[in-house]
Amino acid sequence: MATNAGRPNPAEGASAPAQAPAAQAPAGAEAPKIKSEKDLEKDRKKAEKAAKLEAKKAKAAQQAANAAANKEKKAKKEKADEVEVPPYVEDTPAGEKKRIRSFEDPNFKAYDPIAVESAWYTWWEKEGFFKPEFKPNGDVKDEGSFVIVHPPPNVTGALHMGHALTDSLQDMMIRWSRMHGKTTLWLPGVDHAGISAQSVVENMLWRRKQQTRHDLGREKFVQTVYDWKEEYHQRINKALTRLGGSFDWSREAFTMDESRYAAVMENFVRLHEEGIVYRANRLVNWCTILSTTLSTLEVDNKELTGRTLLEVPGYDKKVEFGVIIHFKYPIEGTDETLEVATTRIETMLGDTGIAVHPKDTRYTHLIGKNAIHPFIPGRKLPIVADDYVDREFGTGAVKLTPAHDVNDFNLGQRHNLEFINILTDDGLMNENAGPYAGQKRFDVRYSIQDALKEKGLYVDKKDNAMKVPMCSKSKDVIEPILKPQWWVKMKDMAAEAVKVVKNGEIKIRPESAEKAYYRWMEDINDWCISRQLWWGHRCPVYFAKIEGGSDLPEEELWFSGRTKEEAEAKANKKLAGKTFTLEQDEDVLDTWFSSGLWPFSTLGWPNKTQDLEKLFPTSMLETGWDILFFWIARMIMLSLKLTGKIPFEEVFCHSLVRDSEGRKMSKSLGNVIDPLDVISGIPLQTLHDKLALGNLHPTEVERATKYQKTAFPDGIPQCGADALRFTMINATTGGSDINLEIRSIYGYRKFCNKIFQATKYVLGSLPADFVPSKQGAVPGKTLAERWILHKMNQAAKEINVAIAEREFSRSTAIVYKYWYSELCDVYIENSKSIIRDGTPEERESAIQTLYTALEAALTMIHPFMPFISEEMWQRMPRRPSDETKSIMIAKYPVYNAALDDPASETAYELVLDCVKAARSLTAEYAIKENADVIIQTFTKTAEETCTKELVSITSLAGKAVNKINIIGADAARPVACVAYPVSTAATVFLHVKGRVDMDAEIAKAQKRLDKAQQNIQRQEKLLADAVYLQKASETVREADEKKLADAKQELSSFEATIKQFEQLKLE
């Protein structure tokens, strides 16, 4: 019998005992099973696998420990190397031009956003750079105008990253337009945010003093909100200035200031006089928590697939939704019952009828009879016939609650049913609910089911997919309730608003937003503008209470007026000879009724002002797509109606900003980021502390704290406004929503450092007596200069097109590439050799080009990064006769045909590619000195370029290169060399015989050859595709054909390299 005696057990690391014969088993016990050789082999393999896994885990743990130790060691070293920099203290008096400090100053040796961004804003504002400039006669400048009215932030609190996005985009366009010489205006302001502001202040009052608004009274409460508004208003403005927003603060507006009040009164009265604003007793969306009406747009519909328990404000336990309950009504005078079904069983207390289809044979005998309400004595429910009823849905019988359901409302009107309201404004059952009066609506949802069961009328309850309407502010479940309110007729105004978009007077971008606009306008309903609040514009309409009563309909006893005196005059004319008193409506107007006037009320309407005459219509409206219907559509409709003009020529709807996990930002999730925290940086604990300052429930604080620990384990690093702005603009693709990563913003802070250090180097390279040439558009003496000036020129051309076409992400890519890949990584580096080794004439030319390229780079990036561009530009010497005070009003780079030089671009690209190839080869084969490089050219132009630029190529190729030789197309392939195909024009060779492992290099070259073959197959397939050939432009096809040619050249070179290595092995 085989045993495992003496064989090591890998799992234990010791010898296993020999398999002994089984001992005598106790009576009735089964003898132990003796393992076969196969079983033992299986155990051995299992143990080996387990041992390998443990070893792998141990190795990974050790590597992790080593990495952590190295990271800690590196961090300690970096900390030890860091020089303690004192906190920056600005010594420039507010409003004066910043006192530029030397780069030797501790705060300016390296990039520090706090130091760089300090002092400039107050000087810009004091100098009047933010104000629009007009011609002497008051007209806009010949270059045109560019006007944006800033979407007013709600005065309810701090700005968030959505504001940072919209402000970055708008200020970039304003600064870009200003630098192009246009009359520019960015007009700031804040919105009074009726429901939100009142809700916040009411909560604050209760927390601090256990008082309600009714304890204070209307006048005192409104003053309290005003006081609170001032505090938060200043916070908002502080954030806007820190972001660098070039607003004309002298024109700042508030939706409840005197001028906007006059505009709102004019709007209401004019529309009321025309019959567009009217009063009607209709179903409204009622929030029982806020005790006010909401528009449909302020209601969120929560989708449920079946039974779901939801939290409802004011209830300790979650409430059941997503079910449909079947029950029966007794039929008067018979033993019959009629089964109906509802998702809101508590509303049966308001039922006043039952509808069936006139051709439904199950119920035709009941039409005209009455059902008896089981809980409300004396209430009868007429059974009516209506084609609206779907015979196939449910029981085919529909209970009707006309005062609490939109569909039932229409049926109730058609069949003259009673409209019985069963709810109080705070969500309790009223006296019409019989024995349930005074109870909470969702408590009745449960108790009434028990009562139906007791009466034998309960049938069943089933899961039911449904939408639950919820208040977007309070998260309360919305109740449809009948209330007399003020409404605006929308159909005719909507038709005109659609027309101006379809005919191109207004352009809405992106296309998806335009399509959504059409869909909503086509299905538009009348707009309820009454709100049962105290904070807001009180409705300028008065009810005439006539002594002794009147036969006139109620709607004819309401009189609107811009003042009470105007309303009295209307009433006296209408009610001549009658004694009456006027009482103003207690309600206020929907916030959007005032912000809908924003583009023209901010410019002075209804007065005829110069701003309104010269700057209206405005140029564009930039905002989030989520308020396309709340605000944008209403502005277009009201502007056309009240001014006869479009409010703006263009609408750009940006994406929503979400957190790094793609979730919508919410205070309860802890993922709302304050832009000021990104600009200045904030420790993790301070982020936690800010959560406690809000109104979050303890469980929400706990959840938010947990997220912050995961997302910001070290807090948020100081990034600066410039990096934040650049990130937000870069993320705007016009497509999907933006998932914000703090590390992306910090990455662009490093880009700011690149700008800082590059400018610092250039300024340090300028001779003490350097004077920039009067004209910047002068082609350089060397190929490198002509190349960078061409690249600068192309960047200017492309970025202006990108911004004009609202390709914002592309615009950042253009300026980033010019700064990073072309100016810093290539020309600044390559100019060093010209300045060091060139002739006096070449040195002077290189320095002038260096200045011109940097000047263009700073002005080009200014709209994106206003602070660092101003800081660096102010340190540069000015050209003769240039007295421009600020980069803000410097001319933006534009395309100049004199600098267009594609030949130099092609030539220098070849030089750079050869340099890259030489560096790559020496690095790949680890040759650090005495490297011999050969460049074989295949065209006459390439040979001339490489020969002429040989000194430059050798200088840039690095210290490892000893010498470089140029050979022509007719020369034999260099022996003992590896190849780096640059293009069809040239290949770079490195001599490697005796310095590398031949077999390893053959394997490496074979892999590259395989990749080249794949590229060839892919390009050939593309170029043979019929659809491609039909749609691709000639330029695109030429580029793809060049890729194919290059790939074939690579293949040929790698084949030759392998062959050469094989040959070298034989030598």
Summary of the structure (lengths in Angstrom):
residues: 1067
radius of gyration: 38.9
end to end distance: 60.7
largest distance: 127.4
contacts: 3359
relative contact order: 0.07
helix: 48%
strand: 17%
